[in-house]
Amino acid sequence: MAKGKTVFFCQSCGYESAKWMGQCPGCREWNTFVEETVISSVKGSSKPMVQRREEPTLFSKVTSEDSLRISTGINEFDRVLGGGIVTGSMVLVGGDPGIGKSTLLLQMCLLLASKNHKILYISGEESLQQIKLRGDRLGHFGGDLMMLCETDLETIQRVIERTRPELVVIDSIQTMCKGDVSSAPGSVSQVRESTGVFMRIAKSQGVTVFIVGHVTKEGVVAGPRVLEHMVDTVLYFEGERHAVYRILRSVKNRFGSTNEIGVFEMGQTGLKEVLNPSQYLLDGRPEGASGSVVACIMEGTRPVMVEVQALVCRTNFNMPRRTAAGIDFNRVNLLMAVIEKRLGFSLSNWDAYVNIAGGMKLNAPAIDLAVVAAIISSFKDFPVDEKTVVFGEVGLSGEVRGVSMAAQCVQEAKKLGFKRCILPKVNLAGLGEKNGDIELIGIDNLHDFIQKIRL
């Protein structure tokens, strides 16, 4: 027999409390507690558990084989996953509505099914006919893909145990519901319990589980934060909904590198891989325009060339306006303060708008020097040489600090035909002043930088 009680859950971290609190003691977030009714068993009604004797295993006796990875058939997807799908792993894919999460996973399922892998696609949002229409639009694929439209966890468990698939896709976790949890689907309790059920299936039966997760207006996966801690890999799909490009970013991966990205292009027949994202992101770059500078940053193990744009114009208000797209707003303010203090440029009466072209969102410090160059170029209305690449971290004293994997950035710039690269002097050691057809210029501070870039 079971009885219900009312408890409060934090929507950010899943902290449970008997009463409502303004601030969560677990994650320190404000106004995140919601009231839910949970079912608890009456004391003494549960059956005694069978005692099993478990023996620990020596670390040296455990074997790890690369053959446990399965290729998805999509090279960019494999890169982000760390080389392919790990058997028995659990992957969470999040992103804005309409960004292409379901399309990417259905495309993966069809490719794997055509290679005679046993795949089960479970949808709680679409009917079988809707999934079929979307699959036909992606192209013709061979093989058999099993589909199920269901939201009840007990039914899904029975189907998985009966069919024994290699891979299961859940679209989406917010639609799943467990019978003994009285709260509505998508609530903290339902999401946490549903994820726990799929985690046990993945680890006990060796089934790989992909979960689609909705995101909140802040851009994080909806539900308790513990959801991201439970899974093995967390992937975010980024990009503008109405743009053609999509960026798949890994923010957690127990089996590979984090901050790895895969670039896709949305077309009529689904998502297509972009094998050379640097060339793709630089397409349409203006020639001879001030405020435009090319930078190279590392995204995981891949060098990516991006265009940094800045527009500086005189303000019409008492307080100048600052806007940043694709880069941290506070970082732009910090760099403008360094320019004003260390180089003597008066920017207090000027509005500044900084943008990373192509929709990329960057946090790497190597972008600092390019942002400084773009702001000064627009302020003085003097274009930077279009065959010049700039990268480096800028400190508060105006010094230019070294960045990691500079050699890969230089090779990427040389491959795309750039003639000059301005980089931190500390990274110049071992590269020389001439690397093939590209000239390398090392700098220590912003004063040297202004002279070398001829602004």
C-alpha positions as CSV (number, residue, x, y, z in Angstrom):
1,M,0.0,0.0,0.0
2,A,1.2,3.5,-0.8
3,K,0.5,7.0,0.6
4,G,1.2,10.4,-0.9
5,K,3.0,13.3,0.6
6,T,3.9,16.8,-0.5
7,V,7.5,17.8,-0.8
8,F,9.4,20.7,-2.5
9,F,12.1,20.1,-5.2
10,C,14.7,22.5,-6.5
11,Q,14.4,22.7,-10.3
12,S,18.1,23.4,-10.7
13,C,19.8,20.7,-8.6
14,G,16.9,18.4,-7.4
15,Y,17.4,19.3,-3.7
16,E,14.4,17.9,-1.7
17,S,12.8,19.8,1.2
18,A,9.7,19.4,3.4
19,K,8.9,23.1,3.1
20,W,9.4,25.9,0.6
21,M,12.6,28.0,0.8
22,G,13.5,31.1,-1.1
23,Q,17.1,30.0,-1.7
24,C,18.2,26.4,-2.3
25,P,20.8,25.2,0.2
26,G,22.3,22.9,-2.4
27,C,23.0,25.2,-5.5
28,R,22.3,28.6,-3.9
29,E,19.8,29.5,-6.6
30,W,16.8,31.7,-5.7
31,N,13.1,30.9,-6.3
32,T,13.7,27.4,-7.8
33,F,11.5,25.3,-5.4
34,V,8.3,23.7,-6.8
35,E,5.8,21.7,-4.9
36,E,5.1,18.0,-6.0
37,T,3.3,15.1,-4.6
38,V,5.3,11.9,-4.2
39,I,4.2,8.3,-3.4
40,S,6.0,6.5,-0.6
41,S,5.5,2.9,0.4
42,V,4.1,2.1,3.8
43,K,6.7,0.8,6.2
44,G,7.0,-3.0,6.2
45,S,5.0,-3.5,3.0
46,S,8.1,-3.9,0.8
47,K,9.5,-7.3,0.0
48,P,12.9,-8.2,1.5
49,M,15.7,-7.9,-1.0
50,V,17.7,-11.0,-1.8
51,Q,21.3,-10.7,-0.5
52,R,23.9,-11.2,-3.2
53,R,27.6,-11.7,-2.6
54,E,29.6,-9.3,-4.7
55,E,33.4,-9.5,-5.0
56,P,35.6,-6.5,-6.0
57,T,37.7,-6.7,-9.1
58,L,41.4,-5.7,-9.3
59,F,42.0,-2.6,-11.5
60,S,44.8,-4.5,-13.3
61,K,42.3,-7.2,-14.3
62,V,39.9,-4.8,-16.0
63,T,40.3,-4.7,-19.8
64,S,39.4,-1.7,-22.1
65,E,38.9,-2.4,-25.8
66,D,38.5,0.2,-28.5
67,S,36.3,-2.2,-30.4
68,L,33.5,-1.4,-28.0
69,R,32.9,1.9,-30.0
70,I,30.5,1.9,-32.8
71,S,30.7,4.5,-35.6
72,T,27.5,6.5,-36.2
73,G,28.3,6.9,-39.9
74,I,28.5,10.7,-39.4
75,N,32.1,11.8,-38.9
76,E,31.3,15.1,-37.2
77,F,29.1,13.2,-34.7
78,D,31.8,10.6,-34.1
79,R,34.3,13.4,-33.4
80,V,32.2,15.0,-30.7
81,L,31.5,11.6,-29.1
82,G,35.2,10.9,-28.9
83,G,35.5,8.4,-31.7
84,G,32.1,6.8,-31.8
85,I,29.3,5.4,-29.6
86,V,30.5,3.6,-26.5
87,T,28.4,0.5,-25.8
88,G,26.3,0.8,-22.6
89,S,26.8,4.6,-22.4
90,M,24.1,7.2,-21.9
91,V,24.1,10.4,-23.9
92,L,22.0,13.5,-23.3
93,V,21.4,15.8,-26.3
94,G,20.0,19.3,-25.6
95,G,19.1,22.3,-27.7
96,D,16.5,24.9,-28.6
97,P,13.2,23.8,-30.2
98,G,13.5,23.2,-33.9
99,I,17.3,23.2,-33.9
100,G,17.6,19.7,-35.3
101,K,18.1,17.3,-32.3
102,S,15.5,14.8,-33.4
103,T,16.6,15.1,-37.0
104,L,20.3,14.3,-36.2
105,L,19.3,11.3,-34.0
106,L,16.9,9.9,-36.5
107,Q,19.5,10.3,-39.2
108,M,22.0,8.4,-37.0
109,C,19.4,5.6,-36.3
110,L,18.7,5.1,-40.0
111,L,22.4,4.9,-40.9
112,L,23.1,2.4,-38.1
113,A,20.0,0.3,-39.1
114,S,21.3,0.2,-42.6
115,K,24.4,-1.5,-41.2
116,N,22.3,-4.2,-39.6
117,H,22.4,-2.7,-36.1
118,K,19.3,-3.3,-34.0
119,I,17.9,0.2,-33.2
120,L,14.8,1.2,-31.2
121,Y,13.5,4.8,-31.6
122,I,11.0,5.8,-28.9
123,S,9.0,9.0,-29.3
124,G,6.7,10.6,-26.8
125,E,6.0,13.6,-29.0
126,E,5.3,12.4,-32.5
127,S,3.2,9.7,-34.1
128,L,4.6,6.9,-36.2
129,Q,3.4,8.6,-39.4
130,Q,5.1,11.9,-38.5
131,I,8.4,10.1,-37.8
132,K,8.0,8.2,-41.1
133,L,7.5,11.5,-43.0
134,R,10.6,13.0,-41.5
135,G,12.6,9.8,-42.2
136,D,11.5,9.8,-45.9
137,R,12.7,13.4,-46.2
138,L,16.2,12.4,-45.0
139,G,16.6,10.0,-47.9
140,H,16.5,6.3,-48.7
141,F,18.0,4.0,-46.1
142,G,18.2,0.2,-46.0
143,G,17.7,-1.9,-42.9
144,D,14.9,-2.1,-40.3
145,L,14.5,0.6,-37.7
146,M,12.0,-0.3,-34.9
147,M,9.8,2.6,-33.7
148,L,7.6,3.0,-30.7
149,C,5.3,5.8,-29.6
150,E,4.9,5.5,-25.9
151,T,5.4,7.5,-22.7
152,D,4.8,4.9,-20.0
153,L,8.1,3.6,-18.5
154,E,6.9,0.2,-17.6
155,T,5.7,-0.5,-21.1
156,I,9.0,0.8,-22.5
157,Q,11.0,-1.4,-20.2
158,R,9.1,-4.5,-21.3
159,V,9.6,-3.7,-25.0
160,I,13.4,-3.2,-24.4
161,E,13.7,-6.5,-22.5
162,R,11.8,-8.3,-25.3
163,T,13.4,-6.8,-28.3
164,R,17.0,-6.5,-27.0
165,P,18.1,-3.5,-29.1
166,E,21.7,-2.3,-29.3
167,L,20.7,1.4,-29.2
168,V,17.7,3.2,-27.8
169,V,16.7,6.8,-28.6
170,I,14.3,8.6,-26.1
171,D,12.6,11.6,-27.6
172,S,12.2,13.3,-25.2
173,I,12.9,12.6,-21.5
174,Q,10.4,15.3,-20.5
175,T,7.5,13.3,-22.0
176,M,8.3,10.1,-20.1
177,C,6.2,9.2,-17.0
178,K,6.5,6.6,-14.2
179,G,3.2,5.2,-12.8
180,D,4.2,5.3,-9.1
181,V,5.2,9.0,-9.3
182,S,2.1,11.2,-9.1
183,S,3.6,14.4,-10.5
184,A,3.1,15.4,-14.1
185,P,5.5,14.4,-16.9
186,G,8.4,16.9,-17.2
187,S,8.4,17.6,-13.5
188,V,11.6,17.3,-11.4
189,S,10.5,13.9,-9.9
190,Q,9.5,12.4,-13.2
191,V,12.6,13.5,-15.1
192,R,14.9,12.2,-12.3
193,E,13.1,8.9,-11.9
194,S,12.9,8.3,-15.7
195,T,16.6,9.0,-16.2
196,G,17.4,6.6,-13.3
197,V,15.4,3.8,-15.1
198,F,17.2,4.3,-18.4
199,M,20.5,4.5,-16.6
200,R,19.9,1.1,-15.1
201,I,18.9,-0.3,-18.4
202,A,22.0,1.0,-20.1
203,K,24.4,-0.3,-17.5
204,S,22.8,-3.6,-16.7
205,Q,21.9,-4.7,-20.3
206,G,24.7,-3.0,-22.2
207,V,22.2,-0.9,-24.2
208,T,23.4,2.5,-25.5
209,V,20.7,5.1,-24.6
210,F,20.4,8.6,-26.3
211,I,18.1,11.0,-24.5
212,V,16.7,14.2,-26.0
213,G,16.3,17.0,-23.4
214,H,14.4,20.2,-23.7
215,V,16.2,23.4,-22.6
216,T,15.0,26.4,-20.6
217,K,15.1,30.0,-21.7
218,E,18.6,30.3,-20.1
219,G,19.8,27.6,-22.5
220,V,20.3,24.7,-20.0
221,V,18.6,21.3,-20.0
222,A,15.2,21.5,-18.3
223,G,14.8,19.5,-15.1
224,P,17.1,19.0,-12.2
225,R,20.8,19.6,-12.7
226,V,21.5,16.1,-11.4
227,L,20.3,14.9,-14.8
228,E,23.5,16.0,-16.4
229,H,25.5,14.4,-13.6
230,M,23.8,11.0,-14.2
231,V,24.6,10.6,-17.9
232,D,28.0,9.9,-19.4
233,T,27.9,12.5,-22.2
234,V,26.2,15.8,-22.5
235,L,25.9,17.4,-26.0
236,Y,24.4,20.8,-26.8
237,F,23.1,21.8,-30.3
238,E,23.7,25.4,-30.9
239,G,23.0,27.9,-33.7
240,E,20.2,30.1,-34.9
241,R,17.0,28.3,-35.6
242,H,16.5,30.1,-39.0
243,A,20.1,29.8,-40.0
244,V,21.6,26.9,-42.0
245,Y,24.5,26.1,-39.7
246,R,24.3,24.0,-36.6
247,I,27.1,23.4,-34.0
248,L,27.1,20.3,-31.9
249,R,29.2,20.9,-28.7
250,S,30.4,18.4,-26.1
251,V,30.3,19.9,-22.6
252,K,30.8,16.6,-20.7
253,N,32.2,13.3,-22.0
254,R,33.5,10.5,-19.9
255,F,34.9,8.7,-22.9
256,G,36.5,11.6,-24.9
257,S,37.5,15.3,-25.0
258,T,35.2,18.0,-23.8
259,N,34.6,21.3,-25.7
260,E,34.8,19.3,-29.0
261,I,32.5,20.6,-31.7
262,G,30.9,19.3,-34.9
263,V,29.6,21.6,-37.5
264,F,26.5,20.8,-39.6
265,E,24.5,22.5,-42.3
266,M,20.7,22.1,-42.3
267,G,19.3,21.4,-45.7
268,Q,16.3,19.9,-47.4
269,T,17.5,16.3,-46.8
270,G,18.6,16.8,-43.1
271,L,21.9,17.7,-41.6
272,K,25.0,17.6,-43.7
273,E,28.6,17.6,-42.3
274,V,30.8,20.7,-42.8
275,L,34.2,19.1,-43.2
276,N,36.1,22.5,-43.3
277,P,34.3,24.8,-40.8
278,S,37.0,27.5,-41.0
279,Q,36.4,28.0,-44.7
280,Y,32.6,27.9,-44.1
281,L,32.7,30.5,-41.3
282,L,34.9,32.9,-43.3
283,D,32.7,32.8,-46.4
284,G,31.3,36.3,-47.2
285,R,34.0,38.1,-45.3
286,P,34.2,41.8,-46.5
287,E,37.4,43.0,-48.2
288,G,39.0,46.2,-47.2
289,A,36.5,46.9,-44.4
290,S,37.6,48.4,-41.0
291,G,36.7,46.5,-37.8
292,S,37.1,43.0,-39.4
293,V,39.8,40.7,-38.1
294,V,40.4,37.0,-38.6
295,A,41.3,35.0,-35.5
296,C,42.1,31.3,-34.9
297,I,41.0,29.5,-31.8
298,M,41.1,25.9,-30.6
299,E,37.8,24.1,-30.2
300,G,38.8,20.8,-28.5
301,T,41.4,19.3,-30.8
302,R,40.3,21.3,-33.9
303,P,41.6,24.8,-34.9
304,V,38.8,27.0,-36.2
305,M,39.1,30.3,-38.0
306,V,36.5,32.9,-37.2
307,E,35.9,36.5,-38.2
308,V,35.7,39.1,-35.3
309,Q,33.7,42.2,-36.2
310,A,33.5,45.4,-34.3
311,L,31.7,48.7,-34.9
312,V,32.7,51.8,-32.9
313,C,30.6,54.9,-33.3
314,R,30.1,58.1,-31.3
315,T,27.3,57.8,-28.7
316,N,24.2,60.0,-28.6
317,F,23.6,59.3,-24.9
318,N,25.4,60.1,-21.7
319,M,26.4,56.5,-21.2
320,P,27.9,54.7,-24.2
321,R,26.3,51.5,-25.3
322,R,28.2,48.2,-25.4
323,T,26.9,45.1,-27.2
324,A,28.5,41.6,-27.6
325,A,27.3,38.7,-29.7
326,G,29.1,35.4,-29.5
327,I,31.6,36.5,-26.9
328,D,31.2,37.3,-23.2
329,F,29.9,40.9,-22.7
330,N,32.0,41.4,-19.6
331,R,35.2,40.3,-21.4
332,V,34.6,43.0,-24.1
333,N,34.2,45.7,-21.4
334,L,37.4,44.5,-19.8
335,L,39.4,44.6,-23.1
336,M,38.0,48.1,-23.8
337,A,39.2,49.3,-20.4
338,V,42.7,47.9,-21.2
339,I,42.7,49.7,-24.6
340,E,41.8,53.0,-22.9
341,K,44.2,52.7,-20.0
342,R,47.3,51.1,-21.7
343,L,47.0,52.6,-25.2
344,G,45.5,55.9,-24.5
345,F,42.5,55.6,-26.8
346,S,39.5,57.5,-25.4
347,L,36.5,55.3,-25.8
348,S,34.2,56.8,-23.1
349,N,32.1,58.7,-25.6
350,W,31.9,55.9,-28.2
351,D,29.4,53.0,-28.6
352,A,30.9,49.6,-29.3
353,Y,29.4,46.5,-30.9
354,V,31.3,43.3,-31.1
355,N,30.2,40.2,-33.1
356,I,31.6,36.8,-33.9
357,A,30.4,36.2,-37.5
358,G,28.9,32.8,-38.3
359,G,27.0,32.4,-35.0
360,M,29.9,30.9,-33.0
361,K,29.9,31.3,-29.2
362,L,33.5,31.6,-27.9
363,N,35.0,31.6,-24.5
364,A,38.6,30.9,-25.4
365,P,41.1,33.6,-24.2
366,A,42.9,33.3,-27.5
367,I,40.2,35.6,-29.1
368,D,41.3,38.6,-27.0
369,L,43.9,40.0,-29.3
370,A,41.5,39.8,-32.3
371,V,38.8,41.7,-30.4
372,V,41.3,44.4,-29.5
373,A,42.4,44.7,-33.1
374,A,38.8,44.9,-34.4
375,I,37.8,47.6,-31.9
376,I,40.9,49.8,-32.7
377,S,40.5,49.2,-36.5
378,S,36.9,50.4,-36.3
379,F,37.7,53.3,-34.0
380,K,40.5,54.6,-36.4
381,D,38.5,53.5,-39.5
382,F,41.6,51.7,-40.8
383,P,41.3,48.2,-42.2
384,V,43.5,45.3,-41.1
385,D,45.2,43.3,-43.9
386,E,42.8,40.6,-44.9
387,K,45.6,38.0,-45.2
388,T,46.5,38.5,-41.5
389,V,45.5,36.1,-38.7
390,V,45.6,37.3,-35.0
391,F,45.4,35.3,-31.8
392,G,46.6,35.7,-28.2
393,E,45.4,36.4,-24.7
394,V,45.5,40.0,-23.4
395,G,46.2,40.7,-19.7
396,L,45.2,43.7,-17.6
397,S,48.7,45.2,-17.9
398,G,48.5,45.2,-21.6
399,E,50.7,42.1,-22.0
400,V,50.0,39.5,-24.6
401,R,50.1,36.0,-23.1
402,G,50.7,32.6,-24.8
403,V,47.9,30.3,-25.8
404,S,47.8,26.5,-26.1
405,M,48.4,24.6,-29.4
406,A,49.6,27.6,-31.4
407,A,51.3,25.4,-34.0
408,Q,47.9,23.9,-35.0
409,C,46.5,27.4,-35.4
410,V,49.4,28.4,-37.7
411,Q,49.0,25.3,-39.8
412,E,45.3,26.1,-40.2
413,A,46.0,29.7,-41.3
414,K,48.7,28.4,-43.8
415,K,46.2,25.9,-45.2
416,L,43.7,28.6,-45.9
417,G,46.2,30.9,-47.7
418,F,46.9,33.5,-45.0
419,K,50.3,35.3,-45.4
420,R,50.9,36.7,-41.9
421,C,50.2,35.5,-38.4
422,I,50.5,37.7,-35.3
423,L,50.8,35.7,-32.2
424,P,52.3,35.9,-28.6
425,K,56.1,35.9,-28.6
426,V,56.2,33.0,-26.1
427,N,54.5,30.8,-28.8
428,L,57.0,31.8,-31.4
429,A,59.7,29.6,-30.0
430,G,60.1,26.5,-32.2
431,L,58.0,27.9,-35.0
432,G,60.6,30.4,-36.4
433,E,59.8,33.6,-38.2
434,K,58.9,31.9,-41.4
435,N,56.8,28.8,-41.6
436,G,56.3,27.8,-45.2
437,D,54.5,30.7,-47.0
438,I,53.3,32.4,-43.8
439,E,55.2,35.1,-41.9
440,L,55.1,34.8,-38.1
441,I,55.3,37.9,-35.9
442,G,55.6,37.5,-32.1
443,I,54.6,40.3,-29.8
444,D,54.9,40.9,-26.0
445,N,52.4,43.7,-25.4
446,L,49.8,45.8,-27.1
447,H,52.2,48.7,-28.0
448,D,54.2,46.2,-30.1
449,F,50.9,44.9,-31.5
450,I,49.7,48.3,-32.7
451,Q,53.0,48.9,-34.6
452,K,53.1,45.4,-36.2
453,I,49.5,45.5,-37.4
454,R,50.0,49.1,-38.7
455,L,47.0,50.7,-37.1
